[in-house]
Amino acid sequence: MKHLLGIDDLGAEGIGEVLRLADSFLEVTRRDIPKVPALRGKTVVSMFYEDSTRTRLSFETAAKRLSADTMTFSAGSSSLRKGESLLDTVRTVEAMGIDAIVVRHKSSGVPQRIAGWIDASIINAGDGWHEHPTQALLDVYTLRRRLGALEGVRIWIVGDVLHSRVARSGIQAFARMGCEVTVCGPPTLIPRGVEALGCNVSWSLDGIGEADVIYALRMQNERMTGSFVPSLREYAARYQIDGRRLRPNQLLMHPGPVNRGVELAGEVVDSPQALIVQQVESGVVVRMAVLYELLAGGGPAREASRFTQEDPTRVEPQPA
């Protein structure tokens, strides 16, 4: 696999391989010096045209823990402000001898376009409303670590599905792992034909008690050009997950950042049923697995495990 642009690049077998690699790297992150030389000599560029905290930091952390060199591209201080095109920008970056670009862009399809322009591996860190494949992978990994096998697990994805790249990738990934996925939200925020991705649709929370996992989505006001709900107060009254709607046997997930008091009540964000912090923790090892898969030539998970089994104290030499 050369690029990760969407969940279709993996399929169920590919998802399983990423999860196995992530398991191999989990031990690395628990060391006093959480670093291995798996990608020594490789260079990974973060090219983010949208704000990000979790995705950007976890990719950069993952690359450094694999001993890759990292470069950070800031759109606000780049030659884009002088009129340079995206094509010229990425070709300039490629000329510096990089091996992979992690790209986030407000427009759908930009990572795919870049993959057609240059030879470096491209990882989609979120493009418009389209996809966010590594978020889906870390969500699957988090849930599998908590529940074990995911076959038959019932997941309700609640909220702004229309504008959510997380939802699109998540539906596909969960469905490929055998989960039963239902999306729920106001009719104005459920895209037409979403069932084709492998999910059911509900416009009310009446049946949410049957869910094993509730995955709440953020209201993405920055992507809305019109009024999709009468008000956030009314949206919260009908779709917010709070202590009354979250049952004791259910797990709660959210991709972050959380708008407390809108899609989630503070009481459930901080409850032991919430896996939100665990999702962030999973992001590092899953993105380590993705980088390794793309830049080290793939191979079975046992190839990565040699860095954790041959010599438990082996780390990248530190500069004097």
HELIX and SHEET records of a PDB file:
HELIX    1   1 ILE A    7  ASP A    9  5                                   3    
HELIX    2   2 GLY A   11  THR A   29  1                                  19    
HELIX    3   3 ARG A   54  ARG A   65  1                                  12    
HELIX    4   4 ALA A   75  SER A   77  5                                   3    
HELIX    5   5 SER A   79  LYS A   82  5                                   4    
HELIX    6   6 LEU A   86  GLU A   94  1                                   9    
HELIX    7   7 VAL A  110  ALA A  115  1                                   6    
HELIX    8   8 PRO A  133  LEU A  147  1                                  15    
HELIX    9   9 ARG A  165  ARG A  176  1                                  12    
HELIX   10  10 PRO A  187  LEU A  189  5                                   3    
HELIX   11  11 VAL A  194  LEU A  197  5                                   4    
HELIX   12  12 ILE A  208  GLU A  210  5                                   3    
HELIX   13  13 ASN A  221  ARG A  223  5                                   3    
HELIX   14  14 LEU A  232  TYR A  239  1                                   8    
HELIX   15  15 GLY A  266  VAL A  269  1                                   4    
HELIX   16  16 ILE A  276  LEU A  295  1                                  20    
HELIX   17  17 ALA A  301  GLN A  309  1                                   9    
SHEET    1   A 4 ASP A  69  SER A  74  0                                        
SHEET    2   A 4 THR A  43  PHE A  48  1                                        
SHEET    3   A 4 ALA A 100  HIS A 105  1                                        
SHEET    4   A 4 SER A 121  ASP A 127  1                                        
SHEET    1   B 5 ASN A 200  SER A 202  0                                        
SHEET    2   B 5 GLU A 180  CYS A 184  1                                        
SHEET    3   B 5 ARG A 154  VAL A 158  1                                        
SHEET    4   B 5 VAL A 213  ALA A 216  1                                        
SHEET    5   B 5 LEU A 251  MET A 253  1                                        
END                                                                             
